[in-house]
Amino acid sequence: MPIKIQENISLSKYTSFKIGGPARYFCVVKDIDEIKEALEFTGKKKLKVFVLGGGSNLLIADKGFDGLVIRIQNSKFKIQNSNIICGSGLSLAKLVFELAEADLTDIEWAAGIPGTVGGAIANNAGAFGKCMEDVVKEVEVLEINRWLHSPDRAVEPIAQKGSTSTHLLPSSSQGGQARGELSQWNQRMFTNKQCQFSYRNSIFKKEKKYIILDAVLKLEKGDQEKNKKTIAEILESRREKQPLEHPSAGSVFKNPVVDGAHLEKLKKEFPELNEIVKNNTISAGWMIEQIEGLKGKKIGGAMVSEKHCNFIVNVENAKAEDVIILISLIKQKIRSHFGIQLKEEIEYIGF
Ligand SMILES: Cc1cc2nc3c(=O)[nH]c(=O)nc-3n(C[C@H](O)[C@H](O)[C@H](O)COP(=O)(O)OP(=O)(O)OC[C@H]3O[C@@H](n4cnc5c(N)ncnc54)[C@H](O)[C@@H]3O)c2cc1C
């Protein structure tokens, strides 16, 4: 049966932020044939493409996305010896649960991270010092040839709501979207090394020409009771520390790595840093919390969470513009207070 391609579909319900205008075209795909069918459609119409997982790391523009959004829903899950084969559309929560049930360990850290396996691999999602890089053995992708790329983007600081100086600038650290004009693809495997994993990044996020189909993970034999206890503790700690009662996209900013001399200077000024800095990395949430007026700061319907300052929460039908202005304000304040340029962990789509 041909896939259903819908027009003018609101993306807000497909993101954890509950923000975002319409996709010009939208479809849900369950396997490689359906992905190819969707790509053929974009090729014919010369459309931009965005591959959507669980939508838990995105800020989608109020004007939406002028192309085809392909939502991946292949939720294959198979255990072969100690290899785990999973579809990129499988929810990470289900993966964590199934692996604990199967007495396999080393993925408990992912408990409570929303989204799909594909999104987690593209982002190299992680927590408690561990990340997808540690468990991924191989990734099977559809490589799209002859896609053009839009530039990567980041917010340039501004201050006032409605200000005409709100704009997005090219940046090497932020995601963009691939554009139409495709004519060929090929299916290929990436080894762990070829995935080029780094902090919340991978080749799949950097080069928007791969659609992750499946992944092979490698885990150790574990103790089911112990794993389940760890998972329950992690979930409880997330409920305590994170504002899960409101829509958000998790941590908005990456935790910056600061060079030696700059860090020593900051440690003198803020002795608390001696306790909390690990591997020259400062918590973005901690920095935001130090600046008077940022914790709980509200612009429109978006607010800096009082529970966890690296979260911006949608408390009252926030617009993407509200979030952008808040992000700009935070970046500006952090830069003048700490001399550090924060970079977004979330990805901008449709700007
Ligand atoms: C409450 C909350 C807590 C969070 N905690 C954490 C945390 O502890 N650690 C952490 O790392 N993140 C965290 N996040 C952020 C987010 O959940 C993760 O980054 C997650 O892995 C994103 O997966 P997704 O499926 O939602 O991806 P999406 O947001 O849908 O997409 C993210 C990127 O992946 C790409 N992508 C998705 N699927 C595919 C595919 N099949 N092929 C190619 N590219 C694909 C998209 O194009 C996009 O570039 C949190 C978010 C929330 C809301």
The ligand as an SDF file (V2000), in Angstrom:
LIG
                    3D

 53 58  0  0  0  0  0  0  0  0999 V2000
   12.7990   15.6940   29.5090 C   0  0  0  0  0  0  0  0  0  0  0  0
   13.9550   15.4480   28.5700 C   0  0  0  0  0  0  0  0  0  0  0  0
   15.1370   14.9100   29.0750 C   0  0  0  0  0  0  0  0  0  0  0  0
   16.2240   14.6860   28.2170 C   0  0  0  0  0  0  0  0  0  0  0  0
   17.3680   14.1360   28.7350 N   0  0  0  0  0  0  0  0  0  0  0  0
   18.4150   13.9080   27.9210 C   0  0  0  0  0  0  0  0  0  0  0  0
   19.6210   13.3240   28.4310 C   0  0  0  0  0  0  0  0  0  0  0  0
   19.7490   13.0040   29.6140 O   0  0  0  0  0  0  0  0  0  0  0  0
   20.6410   13.1080   27.5550 N   0  0  0  0  0  0  0  0  0  0  0  0
   20.5500   13.4260   26.2220 C   0  0  0  0  0  0  0  0  0  0  0  0
   21.5050   13.1910   25.4760 O   0  0  0  0  0  0  0  0  0  0  0  0
   19.4210   13.9760   25.7210 N   0  0  0  0  0  0  0  0  0  0  0  0
   18.3690   14.2180   26.5170 C   0  0  0  0  0  0  0  0  0  0  0  0
   17.2170   14.7850   25.9990 N   0  0  0  0  0  0  0  0  0  0  0  0
   17.1730   15.1840   24.5720 C   0  0  0  0  0  0  0  0  0  0  0  0
   16.5990   14.1040   23.6160 C   0  0  0  0  0  0  0  0  0  0  0  0
   15.6470   13.3200   24.2810 O   0  0  0  0  0  0  0  0  0  0  0  0
   17.6700   13.1950   23.0620 C   0  0  0  0  0  0  0  0  0  0  0  0
   18.6430   13.9280   22.3700 O   0  0  0  0  0  0  0  0  0  0  0  0
   17.0810   12.1310   22.1280 C   0  0  0  0  0  0  0  0  0  0  0  0
   18.0440   11.1390   21.8950 O   0  0  0  0  0  0  0  0  0  0  0  0
   16.5730   12.6680   20.7980 C   0  0  0  0  0  0  0  0  0  0  0  0
   15.9080   11.6110   20.1170 O   0  0  0  0  0  0  0  0  0  0  0  0
   14.6330   11.8650   19.1860 P   0  0  0  0  0  0  0  0  0  0  0  0
   14.2340   10.5810   18.5990 O   0  0  0  0  0  0  0  0  0  0  0  0
   13.5960   12.5990   19.9490 O   0  0  0  0  0  0  0  0  0  0  0  0
   15.2780   12.7940   18.0740 O   0  0  0  0  0  0  0  0  0  0  0  0
   14.6290   14.0500   17.3380 P   0  0  0  0  0  0  0  0  0  0  0  0
   14.5170   15.1760   18.3240 O   0  0  0  0  0  0  0  0  0  0  0  0
   13.4230   13.6800   16.5890 O   0  0  0  0  0  0  0  0  0  0  0  0
   15.8020   14.3830   16.3060 O   0  0  0  0  0  0  0  0  0  0  0  0
   17.0830   14.7290   16.7670 C   0  0  0  0  0  0  0  0  0  0  0  0
   18.0700   14.6310   15.5870 C   0  0  0  0  0  0  0  0  0  0  0  0
   18.1960   13.2560   15.2040 O   0  0  0  0  0  0  0  0  0  0  0  0
   17.9030   13.1180   13.8220 C   0  0  0  0  0  0  0  0  0  0  0  0
   17.2860   11.8130   13.6180 N   0  0  0  0  0  0  0  0  0  0  0  0
   16.2580   11.2660   14.2990 C   0  0  0  0  0  0  0  0  0  0  0  0
   15.9940   10.0390   13.8130 N   0  0  0  0  0  0  0  0  0  0  0  0
   16.8590    9.8290   12.7960 C   0  0  0  0  0  0  0  0  0  0  0  0
   17.0730    8.7660   11.8670 C   0  0  0  0  0  0  0  0  0  0  0  0
   16.3630    7.6350   11.8950 N   0  0  0  0  0  0  0  0  0  0  0  0
   18.0540    8.9130   10.9430 N   0  0  0  0  0  0  0  0  0  0  0  0
   18.7930   10.0400   10.8890 C   0  0  0  0  0  0  0  0  0  0  0  0
   18.6350   11.0770   11.7270 N   0  0  0  0  0  0  0  0  0  0  0  0
   17.6790   10.9600   12.6640 C   0  0  0  0  0  0  0  0  0  0  0  0
   16.9710   14.2640   13.4950 C   0  0  0  0  0  0  0  0  0  0  0  0
   16.9820   14.5520   12.1060 O   0  0  0  0  0  0  0  0  0  0  0  0
   17.5900   15.3580   14.3360 C   0  0  0  0  0  0  0  0  0  0  0  0
   18.7210   15.8770   13.6840 O   0  0  0  0  0  0  0  0  0  0  0  0
   16.1250   15.0160   26.8320 C   0  0  0  0  0  0  0  0  0  0  0  0
   14.9270   15.5680   26.3400 C   0  0  0  0  0  0  0  0  0  0  0  0
   13.8520   15.7870   27.1930 C   0  0  0  0  0  0  0  0  0  0  0  0
   12.5880   16.3520   26.6440 C   0  0  0  0  0  0  0  0  0  0  0  0
  1  2  1  0
  2  3  1  0
  2 52  2  0
  3  4  2  0
  4  5  1  0
  4 50  1  0
  5  6  2  0
  6  7  1  0
  6 13  1  0
  7  8  2  0
  7  9  1  0
  9 10  1  0
 10 11  2  0
 10 12  1  0
 12 13  2  0
 13 14  1  0
 14 15  1  0
 14 50  1  0
 15 16  1  0
 16 17  1  0
 16 18  1  0
 18 19  1  0
 18 20  1  0
 20 21  1  0
 20 22  1  0
 22 23  1  0
 23 24  1  0
 24 25  2  0
 24 26  1  0
 24 27  1  0
 27 28  1  0
 28 29  2  0
 28 30  1  0
 28 31  1  0
 31 32  1  0
 32 33  1  0
 33 34  1  0
 33 48  1  0
 34 35  1  0
 35 36  1  0
 35 46  1  0
 36 37  1  0
 36 45  1  0
 37 38  2  0
 38 39  1  0
 39 40  1  0
 39 45  2  0
 40 41  1  0
 40 42  2  0
 42 43  1  0
 43 44  2  0
 44 45  1  0
 46 47  1  0
 46 48  1  0
 48 49  1  0
 50 51  2  0
 51 52  1  0
 52 53  1  0
M  END
$$$$
